[in-house]
Every structure is written in C-alpha cells, then in structure tokens.
Amino acid sequence: MLMAAPVRGANDGLPQIASGGRTPYVAVIVWHDVVPAKEVWFDTPLDTFKTQLAAIARGGYHVITLETLRAHLEHGAPLPSKPLALTFDDNGHGIYENAFPLLRSYHYPATMFVHSNFVGTTTHGKRHTTWPQLQEMSHSGIMTIQSLTANHPPDLRQLSDADVVHELTLSRTSLQYHLGHKIYALVYPEDNYDERLERLAAANGYELAFIEDWGSAGDSANLLEIHRYSALTRFAQALTDVAAGHS
C-alpha cells in the first residue's frame, strides 16, 4: 500500500504529523526505573507497575510498537482501538530486572531510551543496564532501544550546535554498533528542548523525538516534539483519555 511521505510544515520546516495520524487518540506513557522500593523520586515501585499493566490488560487497551506509532504519525497507517505506546527513560537496572519480564509475560512491546555513555555504570547511586542486557532485550522483540543522548547533559539548550550534534551522533553511532539496528528516535534529557534542538535532531538522523507535555501523540506540534504522559503523575489520565477518544 502506498503511503504519503511525512508532511513538512510550510513555515517551520520540521516534519509534521500526517493528516491520517491525528486520530485515533494514542497515549505514549513514560516510566523511568521500576524497582521494589523507590531509590530516587522518579522510580516506580514494582507493585505499582504490576497494577498499571493489569489495568492496561483489563481495560482492553492495545499496546503498539514504536515502529507502528511511527508509521501512524508519519504516514497515517491505521492503529488498533485504544492504542498505547510504552516507553522508559534512563536505562535504570530495574527496567531489565523488573519491568522487562513483566512486559514479556503480557507480550507488551516497549521502547527504552538510553544514554549510551552510562551503559553498565553507576551514577548518583543508580545502576544502569549493561550492553549484554540491552542486547538481550533488543533481540527479544519486546524492547526497542533508542537514544537519550550520549552523556545526558541536563539542558541541551545550553550547548553549542557542535556539542549537541556530538551528543546525538555519538549516541546513535554507539547504540547502532552495539545493538545492530537503526536509531531514529530521541528523548531530550530532563525535557529541555527548543526549536533549535528539534532542527538539529532532524538534521542528524532522528525522525522522532519525545517530550513530557501530555496529550495525544497525534496532536503533537511536529514529529520532533511528541507528547508523552508521565506514569508517575498521569497514568490513570492516559487510560481515561484514550478510552474517551475511542468512545
């Protein structure tokens, strides 16, 4: 089936959501680490995560892959009813140890955004997943690995164009080398972004980028500024909004 290429806005030059990608309502949800008990404020307790996955199953939601979301937003490819996309940031150890087995048991695909220079290290008391663990998840068909830059600078807006491009290309090159698949999606560290960063990302191999300004992915300003719901504060709202959009 022939599909239109992603539309570029007449004014901003950034790739836009396809007309057929505006509906249905699709929520992208983001977690960070999933651990038995919180280690830092943005962790999700394992029991909470279990309850959340059960709510997704009980509510009849359809969890889609990143590639399915991309085809929908770029080309208007159809989605199942009540669609959700699940994402994780920062490659904390609990994503592999706790979240990944549960996702596999539910057959729920997800995407993990990784700061490539921190793989296998411990930072601020937080252990990060290793390359063998990332490879296992990537090869499972459950978890797609994408970029959260190389060094997770807290505010990319403060960096020069050259330094931003270094962060983006180093991460993409490293992840592709270790994992053997294309890296085309990005998360801006600590949700700090602007139009300059979006343009640099688009010019350096990234087709999608995600933020934490909640709403339907199809209502995003462009493909380099895709809405996500925080699982910490808006998980229930994400499910309610998708169900309301389905009715």
TILO-711750 format. One record per residue (C-alpha): z, x, y; residue number from 1. Coordinates in nm, 2 decimals. Layout:
<node z="Z" x="X" y="Y" num="NUM"/>
...
REM end
This chain:
<node z="0.00" x="0.00" y="0.00" num="1"/>
<node z="-0.09" x="0.14" y="0.34" num="2"/>
<node z="0.18" x="0.17" y="0.60" num="3"/>
<node z="0.17" x="0.24" y="0.96" num="4"/>
<node z="0.29" x="0.58" y="1.09" num="5"/>
<node z="0.62" x="0.58" y="1.28" num="6"/>
<node z="0.57" x="0.45" y="1.64" num="7"/>
<node z="0.64" x="0.69" y="1.92" num="8"/>
<node z="0.77" x="0.53" y="2.24" num="9"/>
<node z="0.54" x="0.53" y="2.53" num="10"/>
<node z="0.80" x="0.68" y="2.76" num="11"/>
<node z="1.04" x="0.90" y="2.56" num="12"/>
<node z="0.80" x="1.05" y="2.31" num="13"/>
<node z="1.07" x="1.01" y="2.04" num="14"/>
<node z="0.98" x="0.84" y="1.71" num="15"/>
<node z="1.07" x="0.48" y="1.72" num="16"/>
<node z="1.18" x="0.22" y="1.47" num="17"/>
<node z="0.87" x="0.04" y="1.32" num="18"/>
<node z="0.83" x="-0.32" y="1.41" num="19"/>
<node z="0.89" x="-0.42" y="1.05" num="20"/>
<node z="1.21" x="-0.20" y="1.04" num="21"/>
<node z="1.40" x="-0.42" y="1.28" num="22"/>
<node z="1.51" x="-0.67" y="1.02" num="23"/>
<node z="1.70" x="-0.74" y="0.80" num="24"/>
<node z="2.03" x="-0.62" y="0.93" num="25"/>
<node z="2.12" x="-0.30" y="0.75" num="26"/>
<node z="2.45" x="-0.11" y="0.80" num="27"/>
<node z="2.49" x="0.26" y="0.74" num="28"/>
<node z="2.85" x="0.34" y="0.67" num="29"/>
<node z="3.01" x="0.69" y="0.71" num="30"/>
<node z="3.31" x="0.84" y="0.54" num="31"/>
<node z="3.45" x="1.19" y="0.57" num="32"/>
<node z="3.67" x="1.32" y="0.29" num="33"/>
<node z="3.81" x="1.10" y="0.01" num="34"/>
<node z="4.14" x="1.23" y="-0.12" num="35"/>
<node z="4.45" x="1.09" y="-0.30" num="36"/>
<node z="4.66" x="1.11" y="0.02" num="37"/>
<node z="4.54" x="1.19" y="0.37" num="38"/>
<node z="4.51" x="1.56" y="0.46" num="39"/>
<node z="4.38" x="1.51" y="0.81" num="40"/>
<node z="4.34" x="1.19" y="1.02" num="41"/>
<node z="3.98" x="1.12" y="0.93" num="42"/>
<node z="4.03" x="1.13" y="0.55" num="43"/>
<node z="4.00" x="0.81" y="0.35" num="44"/>
<node z="4.27" x="0.76" y="0.08" num="45"/>
<node z="4.13" x="0.73" y="-0.27" num="46"/>
<node z="4.28" x="0.39" y="-0.33" num="47"/>
<node z="4.12" x="0.26" y="-0.01" num="48"/>
<node z="3.78" x="0.39" y="-0.11" num="49"/>
<node z="3.82" x="0.22" y="-0.45" num="50"/>
<node z="3.89" x="-0.11" y="-0.28" num="51"/>
<node z="3.60" x="-0.06" y="-0.05" num="52"/>
<node z="3.35" x="0.00" y="-0.33" num="53"/>
<node z="3.49" x="-0.30" y="-0.52" num="54"/>
<node z="3.43" x="-0.51" y="-0.20" num="55"/>
<node z="3.07" x="-0.40" y="-0.19" num="56"/>
<node z="3.01" x="-0.50" y="-0.55" num="57"/>
<node z="3.20" x="-0.83" y="-0.52" num="58"/>
<node z="3.01" x="-0.92" y="-0.21" num="59"/>
<node z="2.66" x="-0.88" y="-0.37" num="60"/>
<node z="2.55" x="-0.61" y="-0.14" num="61"/>
<node z="2.26" x="-0.38" y="-0.23" num="62"/>
<node z="2.32" x="-0.01" y="-0.17" num="63"/>
<node z="2.00" x="0.17" y="-0.08" num="64"/>
<node z="1.89" x="0.54" y="-0.08" num="65"/>
<node z="1.83" x="0.74" y="0.23" num="66"/>
<node z="1.46" x="0.76" y="0.13" num="67"/>
<node z="1.45" x="0.38" y="0.11" num="68"/>
<node z="1.61" x="0.35" y="0.45" num="69"/>
<node z="1.36" x="0.60" y="0.60" num="70"/>
<node z="1.06" x="0.41" y="0.46" num="71"/>
<node z="1.20" x="0.09" y="0.61" num="72"/>
<node z="1.27" x="0.23" y="0.95" num="73"/>
<node z="0.96" x="0.44" y="0.98" num="74"/>
<node z="0.71" x="0.21" y="0.81" num="75"/>
<node z="0.87" x="-0.14" y="0.78" num="76"/>
<node z="0.89" x="-0.11" y="0.40" num="77"/>
<node z="1.09" x="-0.41" y="0.25" num="78"/>
<node z="1.46" x="-0.39" y="0.17" num="79"/>
<node z="1.67" x="-0.59" y="-0.07" num="80"/>
<node z="1.91" x="-0.86" y="0.06" num="81"/>
<node z="2.24" x="-0.75" y="0.22" num="82"/>
<node z="2.14" x="-0.38" y="0.24" num="83"/>
<node z="2.39" x="-0.10" y="0.29" num="84"/>
<node z="2.35" x="0.28" y="0.31" num="85"/>
<node z="2.65" x="0.50" y="0.23" num="86"/>
<node z="2.70" x="0.84" y="0.40" num="87"/>
<node z="2.96" x="1.12" y="0.40" num="88"/>
<node z="3.01" x="1.39" y="0.66" num="89"/>
<node z="3.16" x="1.74" y="0.65" num="90"/>
<node z="3.14" x="1.82" y="0.27" num="91"/>
<node z="3.51" x="1.80" y="0.20" num="92"/>
<node z="3.62" x="1.88" y="-0.16" num="93"/>
<node z="3.72" x="1.52" y="-0.22" num="94"/>
<node z="3.37" x="1.39" y="-0.19" num="95"/>
<node z="3.28" x="1.58" y="-0.51" num="96"/>
<node z="3.61" x="1.54" y="-0.68" num="97"/>
<node z="3.69" x="1.17" y="-0.60" num="98"/>
<node z="3.40" x="0.99" y="-0.43" num="99"/>
<node z="3.11" x="1.12" y="-0.64" num="100"/>
<node z="3.25" x="1.00" y="-0.98" num="101"/>
<node z="3.31" x="0.65" y="-0.84" num="102"/>
<node z="2.97" x="0.63" y="-0.68" num="103"/>
<node z="2.82" x="0.73" y="-1.01" num="104"/>
<node z="3.01" x="0.47" y="-1.20" num="105"/>
<node z="2.88" x="0.20" y="-0.96" num="106"/>
<node z="2.53" x="0.35" y="-0.96" num="107"/>
<node z="2.56" x="0.36" y="-0.58" num="108"/>
<node z="2.34" x="0.62" y="-0.41" num="109"/>
<node z="2.47" x="0.80" y="-0.10" num="110"/>
<node z="2.40" x="1.08" y="0.14" num="111"/>
<node z="2.62" x="1.38" y="0.22" num="112"/>
<node z="2.57" x="1.57" y="0.55" num="113"/>
<node z="2.67" x="1.93" y="0.50" num="114"/>
<node z="2.75" x="2.22" y="0.75" num="115"/>
<node z="2.58" x="2.49" y="0.54" num="116"/>
<node z="2.77" x="2.79" y="0.65" num="117"/>
<node z="3.10" x="2.63" y="0.54" num="118"/>
<node z="2.99" x="2.56" y="0.18" num="119"/>
<node z="3.26" x="2.70" y="-0.06" num="120"/>
<node z="3.50" x="2.79" y="0.22" num="121"/>
<node z="3.83" x="2.65" y="0.36" num="122"/>
<node z="3.85" x="2.57" y="0.73" num="123"/>
<node z="4.16" x="2.44" y="0.91" num="124"/>
<node z="4.32" x="2.38" y="0.57" num="125"/>
<node z="4.03" x="2.17" y="0.44" num="126"/>
<node z="3.85" x="2.29" y="0.13" num="127"/>
<node z="3.47" x="2.24" y="0.12" num="128"/>
<node z="3.24" x="2.18" y="-0.17" num="129"/>
<node z="3.06" x="2.47" y="-0.34" num="130"/>
<node z="2.69" x="2.53" y="-0.39" num="131"/>
<node z="2.72" x="2.45" y="-0.77" num="132"/>
<node z="2.89" x="2.13" y="-0.68" num="133"/>
<node z="2.63" x="2.04" y="-0.42" num="134"/>
<node z="2.36" x="2.12" y="-0.67" num="135"/>
<node z="2.52" x="1.90" y="-0.94" num="136"/>
<node z="2.54" x="1.61" y="-0.70" num="137"/>
<node z="2.19" x="1.66" y="-0.57" num="138"/>
<node z="2.04" x="1.67" y="-0.92" num="139"/>
<node z="2.24" x="1.36" y="-1.03" num="140"/>
<node z="2.01" x="1.12" y="-0.85" num="141"/>
<node z="2.32" x="0.97" y="-0.68" num="142"/>
<node z="2.38" x="1.20" y="-0.39" num="143"/>
<node z="2.12" x="1.32" y="-0.14" num="144"/>
<node z="2.23" x="1.63" y="0.06" num="145"/>
<node z="2.12" x="1.66" y="0.43" num="146"/>
<node z="2.22" x="1.86" y="0.74" num="147"/>
<node z="2.52" x="1.87" y="0.96" num="148"/>
<node z="2.40" x="2.20" y="1.12" num="149"/>
<node z="2.50" x="2.54" y="1.00" num="150"/>
<node z="2.83" x="2.61" y="1.18" num="151"/>
<node z="2.93" x="2.26" y="1.30" num="152"/>
<node z="2.96" x="2.35" y="1.67" num="153"/>
<node z="3.18" x="2.08" y="1.82" num="154"/>
<node z="2.93" x="2.00" y="2.10" num="155"/>
<node z="2.57" x="2.09" y="2.06" num="156"/>
<node z="2.51" x="1.98" y="2.42" num="157"/>
<node z="2.68" x="2.29" y="2.54" num="158"/>
<node z="2.44" x="2.53" y="2.35" num="159"/>
<node z="2.11" x="2.67" y="2.48" num="160"/>
<node z="1.79" x="2.54" y="2.33" num="161"/>
<node z="1.76" x="2.86" y="2.13" num="162"/>
<node z="2.11" x="2.83" y="1.99" num="163"/>
<node z="2.06" x="2.46" y="1.90" num="164"/>
<node z="1.73" x="2.55" y="1.72" num="165"/>
<node z="1.91" x="2.83" y="1.54" num="166"/>
<node z="2.18" x="2.58" y="1.41" num="167"/>
<node z="1.91" x="2.33" y="1.30" num="168"/>
<node z="1.67" x="2.57" y="1.13" num="169"/>
<node z="1.94" x="2.79" y="0.96" num="170"/>
<node z="2.10" x="2.48" y="0.81" num="171"/>
<node z="1.77" x="2.33" y="0.70" num="172"/>
<node z="1.64" x="2.66" y="0.55" num="173"/>
<node z="1.97" x="2.73" y="0.37" num="174"/>
<node z="2.00" x="2.38" y="0.22" num="175"/>
<node z="1.64" x="2.38" y="0.11" num="176"/>
<node z="1.68" x="2.72" y="-0.05" num="177"/>
<node z="1.99" x="2.63" y="-0.25" num="178"/>
<node z="1.90" x="2.27" y="-0.34" num="179"/>
<node z="1.52" x="2.28" y="-0.36" num="180"/>
<node z="1.45" x="1.96" y="-0.17" num="181"/>
<node z="1.33" x="1.87" y="0.18" num="182"/>
<node z="1.59" x="1.85" y="0.45" num="183"/>
<node z="1.48" x="1.59" y="0.71" num="184"/>
<node z="1.80" x="1.41" y="0.82" num="185"/>
<node z="2.07" x="1.53" y="1.06" num="186"/>
<node z="2.41" x="1.43" y="1.19" num="187"/>
<node z="2.52" x="1.56" y="1.53" num="188"/>
<node z="2.87" x="1.72" y="1.49" num="189"/>
<node z="3.15" x="1.52" y="1.64" num="190"/>
<node z="2.90" x="1.26" y="1.75" num="191"/>
<node z="2.80" x="1.46" y="2.06" num="192"/>
<node z="2.43" x="1.42" y="2.13" num="193"/>
<node z="2.18" x="1.35" y="2.41" num="194"/>
<node z="1.81" x="1.32" y="2.45" num="195"/>
<node z="1.75" x="1.69" y="2.47" num="196"/>
<node z="1.91" x="1.73" y="2.12" num="197"/>
<node z="1.71" x="1.45" y="1.98" num="198"/>
<node z="1.39" x="1.61" y="2.11" num="199"/>
<node z="1.49" x="1.95" y="1.96" num="200"/>
<node z="1.58" x="1.79" y="1.63" num="201"/>
<node z="1.24" x="1.61" y="1.62" num="202"/>
<node z="1.05" x="1.92" y="1.71" num="203"/>
<node z="1.23" x="2.12" y="1.44" num="204"/>
<node z="1.17" x="1.92" y="1.12" num="205"/>
<node z="1.42" x="1.64" y="1.14" num="206"/>
<node z="1.28" x="1.29" y="1.11" num="207"/>
<node z="1.61" x="1.10" y="1.12" num="208"/>
<node z="1.94" x="1.17" y="1.29" num="209"/>
<node z="2.26" x="0.96" y="1.28" num="210"/>
<node z="2.54" x="0.87" y="1.52" num="211"/>
<node z="2.86" x="0.66" y="1.50" num="212"/>
<node z="2.76" x="0.39" y="1.76" num="213"/>
<node z="2.79" x="0.09" y="1.52" num="214"/>
<node z="2.52" x="-0.17" y="1.48" num="215"/>
<node z="2.22" x="-0.24" y="1.26" num="216"/>
<node z="2.01" x="0.07" y="1.18" num="217"/>
<node z="1.71" x="-0.13" y="1.28" num="218"/>
<node z="1.85" x="-0.19" y="1.63" num="219"/>
<node z="1.88" x="0.18" y="1.70" num="220"/>
<node z="1.72" x="0.33" y="2.01" num="221"/>
<node z="1.50" x="0.56" y="1.80" num="222"/>
<node z="1.49" x="0.74" y="1.47" num="223"/>
<node z="1.69" x="1.03" y="1.61" num="224"/>
<node z="1.98" x="0.80" y="1.71" num="225"/>
<node z="2.05" x="0.57" y="1.41" num="226"/>
<node z="2.36" x="0.36" y="1.42" num="227"/>
<node z="2.64" x="0.41" y="1.17" num="228"/>
<node z="2.97" x="0.22" y="1.11" num="229"/>
<node z="3.29" x="0.43" y="1.06" num="230"/>
<node z="3.45" x="0.34" y="0.73" num="231"/>
<node z="3.79" x="0.42" y="0.89" num="232"/>
<node z="3.77" x="0.15" y="1.16" num="233"/>
<node z="3.47" x="-0.08" y="1.09" num="234"/>
<node z="3.42" x="-0.10" y="0.72" num="235"/>
<node z="3.50" x="-0.47" y="0.70" num="236"/>
<node z="3.29" x="-0.54" y="1.01" num="237"/>
<node z="2.99" x="-0.37" y="0.85" num="238"/>
<node z="3.00" x="-0.60" y="0.55" num="239"/>
<node z="3.06" x="-0.91" y="0.77" num="240"/>
<node z="2.77" x="-0.81" y="1.00" num="241"/>
<node z="2.53" x="-0.76" y="0.71" num="242"/>
<node z="2.63" x="-1.08" y="0.54" num="243"/>
<node z="2.59" x="-1.27" y="0.87" num="244"/>
<node z="2.24" x="-1.11" y="0.92" num="245"/>
<node z="2.15" x="-1.24" y="0.57" num="246"/>
<node z="2.25" x="-1.60" y="0.63" num="247"/>
REM end
